[in-house]
Amino acid sequence: GLISLASTGRSACREAQVAVRQIWSPDTQLFLSYVRSTTRGELNDFGSLFTDMHAPALEPGGYTVSADDVPHRVVGWGSAALLRGFAISPAVEWHTGFAYSTLDLRRHYLGAPNTARYPDFFSLDLVGYKTVELSGRAVNLGVQLFNVTQHFNPRGVMPVVGTSHFRQFTNSVGLTVGGYLMVKWQ
């Protein structure tokens, strides 16, 4: 049938944040933060409904909890200078799992939209590097390790009740290794 599209949507994000930072030297410091937030918005937004789909799935729902809502988030990172120009910089993040909607076999909402949640996210990342001089500039060369603990952080879920894989979470990324390069222009 006919669908009337109008740019009348709205969204809101409210948050409170507490952060502390301790610096012992330019190369040795610690940072911790906690964020409490709530995110609400229109369910039928253009990006989530018309991206990578042959037919849009419009559902009544209106203004509700957003799929990117993360009520609690803790982030911490630090850096420590070691001997002979080496340094290490760990980072940790934990947050509440993202929201998603439970659906019936016809892909209609079952209950209020975005009331189910992914498992909590946790990641411990680590950067190790050595500072060297190239062409008169200080350069940090090293290696990055992401999700060192290989925590299960799914990016997909089967939300359809009645299917054999209902509430099965998928698409987690394990340990990832990358290079690290930073040129200091000071």
N, CA, C and O of each residue as an XYZ file, in Angstrom:
744
protein
N       0.809     -1.184      0.000
C       0.000      0.000      0.000
C       0.852      1.248      0.000
O       2.081      1.190     -0.047
N       0.188      2.347      0.053
C       0.871      3.636      0.079
C       1.464      3.903      1.448
O       0.870      3.574      2.475
N       2.632      4.497      1.446
C       3.301      4.872      2.683
C       3.642      6.345      2.587
O       4.264      6.785      1.621
N       3.241      7.093      3.576
C       3.562      8.509      3.620
C       4.821      8.698      4.456
O       4.883      8.263      5.606
N       5.813      9.340      3.878
C       7.052      9.607      4.586
C       7.119     11.078      4.966
O       6.818     11.952      4.153
N       7.511     11.342      6.191
C       7.644     12.718      6.655
C       8.840     12.820      7.577
O       9.162     11.868      8.288
N       9.488     13.945      7.572
C      10.647     14.158      8.423
C      10.195     14.759      9.759
O      10.475     15.919     10.063
N       9.496     13.947     10.540
C       8.966     14.426     11.821
C       9.552     13.671     13.001
O       9.082     13.815     14.129
N      10.571     12.870     12.749
C      11.163     12.058     13.816
C      11.898     12.900     14.839
O      12.207     14.070     14.610
N      12.168     12.278     15.965
C      12.922     12.949     17.022
C      13.747     11.909     17.761
O      13.455     10.714     17.715
N      14.759     12.375     18.427
C      15.588     11.488     19.241
C      16.163     12.303     20.399
O      16.242     13.530     20.337
N      16.555     11.606     21.435
C      17.135     12.274     22.599
C      18.117     11.340     23.287
O      17.886     10.136     23.397
N      19.198     11.913     23.740
C      20.187     11.170     24.526
C      20.504     12.010     25.754
O      20.850     13.186     25.651
N      20.380     11.389     26.901
C      20.723     12.067     28.158
C      21.780     11.231     28.851
O      21.695     10.004     28.892
N      22.780     11.914     29.396
C      23.835     11.170     30.068
C      24.460     11.988     31.184
O      24.431     13.219     31.195
N      25.023     11.249     32.115
C      25.834     11.826     33.182
C      27.156     11.067     33.160
O      27.176      9.842     33.042
N      28.248     11.797     33.274
C      29.564     11.177     33.183
C      30.444     11.641     34.329
O      30.417     12.803     34.734
N      31.231     10.691     34.844
C      32.240     10.986     35.842
C      33.560     10.450     35.293
O      33.644      9.298     34.868
N      34.583     11.295     35.306
C      35.878     10.878     34.783
C      36.986     11.378     35.698
O      36.908     12.477     36.247
N      38.016     10.558     35.854
C      39.190     10.944     36.624
C      40.435     10.591     35.822
O      40.462      9.611     35.078
N      41.456     11.409     35.991
C      42.722     11.181     35.296
C      43.856     11.499     36.246
O      43.854     12.538     36.906
N      44.813     10.612     36.311
C      46.004     10.807     37.139
C      47.217     10.761     36.218
O      47.407      9.796     35.478
N      48.039     11.811     36.266
C      49.247     11.871     35.446
C      50.453     11.897     36.381
O      50.560     12.770     37.242
N      51.355     10.940     36.210
C      52.594     10.914     36.978
C      53.728     11.536     36.171
O      54.619     12.180     36.726
N      53.685     11.336     34.849
C      54.630     11.942     33.909
C      53.936     11.952     32.551
O      52.884     11.328     32.409
N      54.482     12.635     31.552
C      53.811     12.656     30.241
C      53.581     11.257     29.652
O      52.657     11.059     28.864
N      54.415     10.300     30.033
C      54.290      8.948     29.482
C      53.656      7.945     30.440
O      53.487      6.779     30.085
N      53.303      8.376     31.643
C      52.707      7.464     32.620
C      51.460      8.123     33.206
O      51.542      9.114     33.932
N      50.309      7.550     32.873
C      49.045      8.118     33.328
C      47.948      7.057     33.369
O      48.094      5.964     32.820
N      46.843      7.407     34.036
C      45.694      6.508     34.166
C      44.421      7.342     34.014
O      44.314      8.431     34.579
N      43.463      6.828     33.252
C      42.189      7.507     33.013
C      41.056      6.510     33.233
O      41.119      5.387     32.734
N      40.019      6.909     33.974
C      38.827      6.078     34.202
C      37.588      6.940     34.028
O      37.563      8.098     34.446
N      36.546      6.362     33.401
C      35.288      7.092     33.274
C      34.106      6.147     33.389
O      34.197      4.965     33.058
N      32.997      6.692     33.865
C      31.726      5.973     33.931
C      30.660      6.876     33.325
O      30.601      8.067     33.632
N      29.820      6.310     32.465
C      28.737      7.060     31.847
C      27.427      6.326     32.111
O      27.316      5.123     31.875
N      26.446      7.065     32.601
C      25.074      6.570     32.747
C      24.251      7.330     31.725
O      24.217      8.560     31.751
N      23.582      6.616     30.820
C      22.856      7.311     29.765
C      21.544      6.610     29.424
O      21.309      5.461     29.799
N      20.715      7.330     28.713
C      19.485      6.777     28.155
C      19.302      7.390     26.776
O      19.468      8.596     26.597
N      18.962      6.560     25.810
C      18.818      7.004     24.434
C      17.467      6.548     23.906
O      17.129      5.366     23.972
N      16.705      7.487     23.386
C      15.390      7.186     22.824
C      15.289      7.819     21.445
O      15.934      8.830     21.165
N      14.479      7.219     20.593
C      14.305      7.771     19.251
C      13.181      7.086     18.512
O      12.534      6.182     19.040
N      12.952      7.520     17.291
C      11.936      6.938     16.430
C      12.421      5.580     15.921
O      13.585      5.435     15.548
N      11.539      4.598     15.906
C      11.906      3.282     15.394
C      12.064      3.271     13.883
O      12.960      2.611     13.358
N      11.225      3.978     13.199
C      11.219      3.942     11.743
C      12.110      5.034     11.158
O      11.631      5.933     10.468
N      13.406      4.949     11.438
C      14.335      5.905     10.852
C      14.854      5.360      9.525
O      14.880      4.147      9.313
N      15.257      6.238      8.656
C      15.657      5.863      7.306
C      16.811      4.860      7.293
O      16.755      3.854      6.585
N      17.850      5.133      8.071
C      19.044      4.294      8.033
C      18.820      2.854      8.438
O      19.368      1.948      7.809
N      18.032      2.617      9.470
C      17.844      1.241      9.936
C      16.799      0.484      9.139
O      16.777     -0.746      9.177
N      15.930      1.184      8.415
C      14.858      0.507      7.691
C      15.130      0.300      6.216
O      14.630     -0.665      5.638
N      15.896      1.157      5.592
C      16.064      1.082      4.155
C      17.474      0.695      3.724
O      17.756      0.644      2.526
N      18.342      0.428      4.650
C      19.705      0.041      4.326
C      19.779     -1.459      4.103
O      19.337     -2.237      4.948
N      20.329     -1.866      2.984
C      20.534     -3.279      2.653
C      19.249     -4.114      2.726
O      19.296     -5.277      3.127
N      18.134     -3.551      2.352
C      16.886     -4.313      2.339
C      16.189     -4.100      0.994
O      16.187     -2.991      0.460
N      15.602     -5.158      0.455
C      14.861     -5.051     -0.803
C      13.505     -4.403     -0.576
O      13.000     -3.691     -1.444
N      12.918     -4.645      0.583
C      11.622     -4.048      0.918
C      11.700     -3.505      2.346
O      12.121     -4.225      3.252
N      11.308     -2.263      2.561
C      11.381     -1.710      3.915
C      10.403     -2.392      4.861
O       9.312     -2.795      4.456
N      10.798     -2.516      6.109
C       9.950     -3.127      7.137
C       9.516     -2.024      8.090
O      10.222     -1.707      9.047
N       8.365     -1.446      7.829
C       7.845     -0.387      8.683
C       6.893     -0.985      9.695
O       5.980     -1.730      9.338
N       7.103     -0.663     10.939
C       6.278     -1.182     12.028
C       5.839     -0.029     12.906
O       6.599      0.918     13.109
N       4.636     -0.091     13.427
C       4.274      0.932     14.401
C       5.151      0.779     15.636
O       5.538     -0.338     15.981
N       5.449      1.810     16.262
C       6.287      1.739     17.452
C       6.584      3.104     17.979
O       6.621      3.327     19.189
N       6.801      4.040     17.049
C       7.002      5.416     17.457
C       8.289      5.660     18.209
O       9.347      5.151     17.840
N       8.190      6.435     19.255
C       9.317      6.914     20.041
C       9.567      5.943     21.190
O       8.706      5.766     22.052
N      10.737      5.314     21.206
C      11.035      4.298     22.217
C      12.539      4.204     22.449
O      13.303      4.997     21.900
N      12.964      3.243     23.256
C      14.388      2.996     23.498
C      15.081      2.725     22.165
O      14.593      1.930     21.362
N      16.204      3.375     21.929
C      16.945      3.198     20.678
C      17.748      1.901     20.707
O      18.119      1.412     21.774
N      18.007      1.358     19.540
C      18.796      0.130     19.439
C      20.239      0.347     19.892
O      20.919     -0.620     20.235
N      20.718      1.576     19.901
C      22.087      1.860     20.346
C      22.145      2.325     21.804
O      23.150      2.888     22.236
N      21.075      2.090     22.558
C      21.023      2.479     23.972
C      21.982      1.621     24.796
O      21.941      0.392     24.729
N      22.834      2.269     25.562
C      23.788      1.598     26.451
C      23.729      2.323     27.798
O      24.432      3.316     27.987
N      22.904      1.847     28.737
C      22.707      2.571     29.996
C      23.957      2.748     30.858
O      24.100      3.770     31.529
N      24.858      1.775     30.851
C      26.045      1.841     31.714
C      27.293      1.563     30.877
O      27.328      0.624     30.082
N      28.328      2.410     31.072
C      29.579      2.215     30.326
C      30.753      2.637     31.197
O      30.756      3.722     31.778
N      31.753      1.755     31.278
C      32.984      2.032     32.010
C      34.151      1.887     31.036
O      34.269      0.883     30.334
N      35.010      2.902     31.005
C      36.197      2.881     30.149
C      37.397      3.259     31.004
O      37.335      4.183     31.815
N      38.475      2.538     30.812
C      39.715      2.856     31.498
C      40.893      2.622     30.573
O      40.892      1.671     29.791
N      41.881      3.467     30.653
C      43.106      3.250     29.910
C      44.267      3.887     30.653
O      44.090      4.749     31.515
N      45.424      3.448     30.302
C      46.615      3.987     30.931
C      47.802      3.826     30.014
O      47.719      3.184     28.967
N      48.897      4.411     30.416
C      50.149      4.222     29.690
C      51.279      4.264     30.701
O      51.232      4.995     31.691
N      52.280      3.471     30.428
C      53.425      3.417     31.329
C      54.704      3.314     30.513
O      54.841      2.448     29.649
N      55.628      4.205     30.800
C      56.936      4.160     30.149
C      57.762      3.054     30.802
O      57.798      2.929     32.026
N      58.414      2.266     29.980
C      59.285      1.198     30.454
C      60.734      1.573     30.121
O      61.004      2.716     29.752
N      61.636      0.655     30.245
C      63.048      0.908     29.965
C      63.331      0.977     28.468
O      62.619      0.381     27.661
N      64.380      1.713     28.112
C      64.928      1.785     26.754
C      63.923      2.232     25.694
O      63.973      1.741     24.567
N      63.011      3.152     26.026
C      62.077      3.699     25.048
C      60.846      2.857     24.803
O      60.021      3.207     23.959
N      60.702      1.759     25.517
C      59.503      0.929     25.370
C      58.388      1.466     26.259
O      58.647      2.072     27.299
N      57.156      1.241     25.843
C      55.999      1.660     26.638
C      54.860      0.666     26.410
O      54.828     -0.058     25.414
N      53.940      0.655     27.350
C      52.770     -0.215     27.258
C      51.539      0.631     27.587
O      51.581      1.505     28.453
N      50.445      0.353     26.878
C      49.229      1.131     27.078
C      48.011      0.205     27.015
O      47.537     -0.111     25.924
N      47.500     -0.234     28.170
C      46.291     -1.064     28.179
C      45.022     -0.205     28.169
O      45.035      0.943     28.611
N      43.941     -0.772     27.664
C      42.627     -0.124     27.677
C      41.574     -1.183     27.966
O      41.657     -2.305     27.466
N      40.587     -0.823     28.773
C      39.509     -1.755     29.103
C      38.178     -1.040     28.912
O      38.047      0.144     29.224
N      37.197     -1.768     28.398
C      35.852     -1.214     28.246
C      34.833     -2.284     28.616
O      34.943     -3.442     28.215
N      33.844     -1.865     29.388
C      32.681     -2.694     29.697
C      31.450     -1.826     29.506
O      31.426     -0.672     29.934
N      30.430     -2.377     28.867
C      29.154     -1.663     28.798
C      27.997     -2.640     28.696
O      28.155     -3.791     28.290
N      26.829     -2.140     29.079
C      25.600     -2.899     28.962
C      25.409     -3.281     27.501
O      25.805     -2.533     26.607
N      24.807     -4.442     27.251
C      24.557     -4.859     25.879
C      23.552     -3.963     25.173
O      22.677     -3.377     25.811
N      23.679     -3.860     23.856
C      22.751     -3.057     23.063
C      21.346     -3.653     23.104
O      21.173     -4.843     23.371
N      20.353     -2.819     22.839
C      18.952     -3.246     22.827
C      18.591     -3.846     21.466
O      19.165     -3.474     20.443
N      17.637     -4.773     21.466
C      17.069     -5.279     20.214
C      15.623     -5.688     20.459
O      15.194     -5.811     21.606
N      14.880     -5.897     19.388
C      13.457     -6.236     19.473
C      13.238     -7.709     19.193
O      13.857     -8.273     18.290
N      12.372     -8.323     19.953
C      11.947     -9.697     19.699
C      10.817     -9.659     18.669
O       9.921     -8.821     18.763
N      10.856    -10.565     17.686
C       9.915    -10.554     16.571
C       9.172    -11.875     16.454
O       9.647    -12.904     16.935
N       7.984    -11.848     15.801
C       7.284    -13.097     15.501
C       7.741    -13.587     14.123
O       8.612    -12.977     13.504
N       7.154    -14.687     13.646
C       7.577    -15.262     12.367
C       7.292    -14.353     11.171
O       7.897    -14.532     10.114
N       6.391    -13.390     11.312
C       6.098    -12.443     10.234
C       6.921    -11.162     10.392
O       6.722    -10.190      9.664
N       7.848    -11.178     11.353
C       8.777    -10.080     11.642
C       8.071     -8.843     12.183
O       8.465     -7.714     11.892
N       7.017     -9.069     12.979
C       6.342     -8.001     13.698
C       6.836     -8.037     15.143
O       7.219     -9.095     15.641
N       6.830     -6.895     15.811
C       7.291     -6.828     17.196
C       6.438     -7.711     18.102
O       5.214     -7.763     17.978
N       7.114     -8.402     19.011
C       6.453     -9.125     20.088
C       6.728     -8.342     21.358
O       7.853     -8.343     21.857
N       5.732     -7.688     21.873
C       5.936     -6.835     23.035
C       6.514     -5.501     22.621
O       6.539     -5.158     21.439
N       6.976     -4.759     23.597
C       7.541     -3.431     23.334
C       8.861     -3.561     22.574
O       9.658     -4.445     22.891
N       9.113     -2.716     21.589
C      10.363     -2.770     20.824
C      11.588     -2.467     21.686
O      11.521     -1.691     22.639
N      12.689     -3.087     21.335
C      14.000     -2.841     21.952
C      14.020     -3.044     23.464
O      14.653     -2.278     24.190
N      13.328     -4.075     23.933
C      13.354     -4.377     25.369
C      14.266     -5.568     25.687
O      14.556     -5.822     26.856
N      14.720     -6.296     24.667
C      15.690     -7.380     24.881
C      17.089     -6.773     24.752
O      17.256     -5.705     24.163
N      18.087     -7.457     25.304
C      19.458     -6.920     25.283
C      20.469     -7.986     24.871
O      20.329     -9.168     25.187
N      21.484     -7.527     24.160
C      22.658     -8.358     23.893
C      23.373     -8.588     25.220
O      23.132     -7.864     26.186
N      24.255     -9.596     25.278
C      25.082     -9.746     26.490
C      25.961     -8.513     26.685
O      26.252     -7.790     25.731
N      26.379     -8.280     27.920
C      27.285     -7.166     28.206
C      28.562     -7.302     27.388
O      29.039     -8.409     27.140
N      29.106     -6.172     26.976
C      30.325     -6.112     26.183
C      31.512     -5.924     27.120
O      31.440     -5.151     28.075
N      32.605     -6.634     26.844
C      33.847     -6.442     27.591
C      35.020     -6.615     26.649
O      35.059     -7.563     25.865
N      35.972     -5.706     26.722
C      37.173     -5.848     25.906
C      38.378     -5.296     26.655
O      38.315     -4.226     27.261
N      39.458     -6.033     26.603
C      40.752     -5.593     27.122
C      41.690     -5.516     25.924
O      41.959     -6.523     25.268
N      42.181     -4.321     25.646
C      43.083     -4.091     24.527
C      44.449     -3.675     25.064
O      44.557     -3.173     26.183
N      45.479     -3.884     24.269
C      46.833     -3.612     24.722
C      47.674     -3.108     23.554
O      47.647     -3.680     22.464
N      48.412     -2.042     23.791
C      49.362     -1.529     22.809
C      50.730     -1.541     23.457
O      50.907     -1.029     24.563
N      51.696     -2.127     22.771
C      53.091     -2.093     23.208
C      53.908     -1.438     22.101
O      53.764     -1.799     20.933
N      54.760     -0.484     22.450
C      55.509      0.211     21.409
C      56.869      0.662     21.923
O      57.128      0.690     23.126
N      57.730      1.015     20.972
C      59.052      1.573     21.278
C      59.165      2.888     20.534
O      58.780      2.985     19.369
N      59.691      3.896     21.205
C      59.911      5.193     20.580
C      61.284      5.201     19.933
O      62.293      4.931     20.585
N      61.313      5.514     18.639
C      62.563      5.607     17.884
C      62.590      6.964     17.186
O      61.566      7.643     17.105
N      63.772      7.362     16.679
C      63.881      8.624     15.962
C      64.105      8.344     14.489
O      65.015      7.608     14.109
N      63.241      8.956     13.652
C      63.369      8.837     12.198
C      63.302     10.238     11.602
O      62.330     10.961     11.825
N      64.313     10.621     10.854
C      64.367     11.936     10.198
C      64.116     13.077     11.174
O      63.430     14.044     10.840
N      64.664     12.970     12.370
C      64.534     14.027     13.361
C      63.196     14.065     14.093
O      62.947     14.988     14.869
N      62.350     13.098     13.865
C      61.038     13.030     14.527
C      60.981     11.801     15.431
O      61.532     10.747     15.114
N      60.296     11.967     16.568
C      60.056     10.821     17.450
C      58.889     10.016     16.872
O      57.834     10.573     16.567
N      59.084      8.714     16.725
C      58.076      7.834     16.138
C      57.854      6.654     17.076
O      58.808      6.019     17.524
N      56.591      6.366     17.368
C      56.255      5.182     18.157
C      55.892      4.056     17.199
O      54.974      4.194     16.390
N      56.610      2.944     17.291
C      56.349      1.756     16.479
C      56.004      0.604     17.411
O      56.697      0.367     18.400
N      54.925     -0.113     17.090
C      54.562     -1.203     17.983
C      53.482     -2.113     17.438
O      53.216     -2.166     16.237
N      52.879     -2.818     18.360
C      51.841     -3.787     18.034
C      50.622     -3.537     18.926
O      50.761     -3.155     20.088
N      49.416     -3.760     18.365
C      48.169     -3.618     19.107
C      47.490     -4.978     19.198
O      47.453     -5.733     18.226
N      46.960     -5.279     20.362
C      46.180     -6.494     20.574
C      44.789     -6.067     21.031
O      44.646     -5.391     22.050
N      43.766     -6.460     20.277
C      42.397     -6.115     20.608
C      41.678     -7.351     21.144
O      41.860     -8.448     20.616
N      40.865     -7.185     22.186
C      40.113     -8.266     22.827
C      41.063     -9.381     23.276
O      40.905    -10.544     22.903
N      42.035     -8.999     24.074
C      43.061     -9.920     24.545
C      42.456    -11.142     25.246
O      42.965    -12.253     25.099
N      41.386    -10.944     25.996
C      40.756    -12.052     26.732
C      39.842    -12.888     25.851
O      39.303    -13.895     26.309
N      39.655    -12.492     24.595
C      38.780    -13.169     23.645
C      37.362    -13.333     24.190
O      36.727    -14.370     24.000
N      36.882    -12.301     24.866
C      35.523    -12.292     25.410
C      34.511    -12.371     24.269
O      34.733    -11.792     23.205
N      33.414    -13.075     24.479
C      32.366    -13.218     23.469
C      31.545    -11.932     23.417
O      30.746    -11.660     24.314
N      31.747    -11.146     22.361
C      31.053     -9.873     22.154
C      30.272     -9.950     20.843
O      30.747     -9.464     19.817
N      29.075    -10.556     20.860
C      28.341    -10.750     19.607
C      27.875     -9.456     18.979
O      27.584     -8.480     19.671
N      27.806     -9.460     17.634
C      27.314     -8.303     16.891
C      26.020     -8.628     16.154
O      25.480     -7.778     15.447
N      25.517     -9.859     16.316
C      24.281    -10.264     15.669
C      23.474    -11.174     16.580
O      24.021    -11.831     17.466
N      22.145    -11.205     16.347
C      21.261    -12.052     17.138
C      20.109    -12.512     16.246
O      19.706    -11.788     15.335
N      19.576    -13.710     16.500
C      18.367    -14.179     15.832
C      17.201    -13.807     16.747
O      16.991    -14.471     17.762
N      16.433    -12.754     16.411
C      15.398    -12.248     17.312
C      14.012    -12.858     17.102
O      13.060    -12.458     17.773
N      13.880    -13.830     16.172
C      12.564    -14.336     15.779
C      12.151    -15.542     16.632
O      12.781    -16.599     16.594
N      11.066    -15.347     17.408
C      10.517    -16.419     18.241
C       9.985    -17.524     17.341
O       9.364    -17.245     16.316
N      10.225    -18.775     17.715
C       9.725    -19.905     16.942
C      10.740    -20.482     15.981
O      10.490    -21.523     15.373
N      11.884    -19.827     15.831
C      12.939    -20.373     14.977
C      13.888    -21.193     15.851
O      13.957    -21.005     17.066
N      14.606    -22.092     15.215
C      15.498    -22.975     15.987
C      16.678    -22.226     16.606
O      17.304    -22.728     17.539
N      16.982    -21.057     16.109
C      18.119    -20.290     16.633
C      17.690    -19.046     17.398
O      18.477    -18.110     17.537
N      16.463    -19.018     17.893
C      15.958    -17.853     18.606
C      16.898    -17.481     19.755
O      17.324    -18.340     20.528
N      17.211    -16.190     19.852
C      18.127    -15.607     20.847
C      19.548    -16.175     20.769
O      20.294    -16.118     21.746
N      19.913    -16.714     19.627
C      21.289    -17.170     19.435
C      22.117    -15.966     18.976
O      21.791    -15.322     17.978
N      23.179    -15.673     19.709
C      24.049    -14.542     19.413
C      25.215    -15.013     18.553
O      25.753    -16.100     18.764
N      25.602    -14.185     17.581
C      26.637    -14.569     16.623
C      27.565    -13.400     16.319
O      27.380    -12.281     16.798
N      28.569    -13.705     15.504
C      29.452    -12.718     14.902
C      30.320    -11.981     15.916
O      30.446    -10.757     15.860
N      30.909    -12.716     16.827
C      31.861    -12.127     17.760
C      33.253    -12.142     17.133
O      33.571    -13.016     16.327
N      34.062    -11.186     17.503
C      35.430    -11.115     16.989
C      36.378    -11.513     18.112
O      36.298    -10.978     19.218
N      37.258    -12.436     17.833
C      38.228    -12.882     18.833
C      39.419    -11.933     18.914
O      39.297    -10.740     18.638
N      40.547    -12.470     19.288
C      41.783    -11.694     19.379
C      42.162    -11.162     17.998
O      42.189    -11.912     17.022
N      42.452     -9.876     17.925
C      42.863     -9.243     16.674
C      44.193     -8.546     16.914
O      44.378     -7.868     17.925
N      45.117     -8.720     15.975
C      46.455     -8.134     16.091
C      46.629     -7.092     14.989
O      46.265     -7.328     13.837
N      47.180     -5.954     15.350
C      47.425     -4.899     14.372
C      48.729     -4.180     14.661
O      49.320     -4.346     15.728
N      49.167     -3.388     13.713
C      50.371     -2.595     13.887
C      50.040     -1.254     14.508
O      48.882     -0.834     14.518
N      51.054     -0.582     15.025
C      50.872      0.710     15.682
C      51.979      1.639     15.218
O      53.159      1.295     15.292
N      51.595      2.827     14.735
C      52.551      3.840     14.279
C      52.024      5.212     14.672
O      50.890      5.565     14.347
N      52.851      5.987     15.373
C      52.476      7.354     15.713
C      53.704      8.245     15.534
O      54.759      7.995     16.119
N      53.549      9.287     14.717
C      54.623     10.248     14.492
C      54.345     11.466     15.351
O      53.245     12.017     15.309
N      55.330     11.893     16.129
C      55.195     13.064     16.999
C      55.781     14.272     16.277
O      56.957     14.265     15.912
N      54.968     15.313     16.069
C      55.390     16.493     15.297
C      55.921     17.606     16.174
O      56.232     18.680     15.659
N      56.035     17.406     17.435
C      56.503     18.468     18.347
C      57.960     18.771     18.166
O      58.500     19.636     18.855
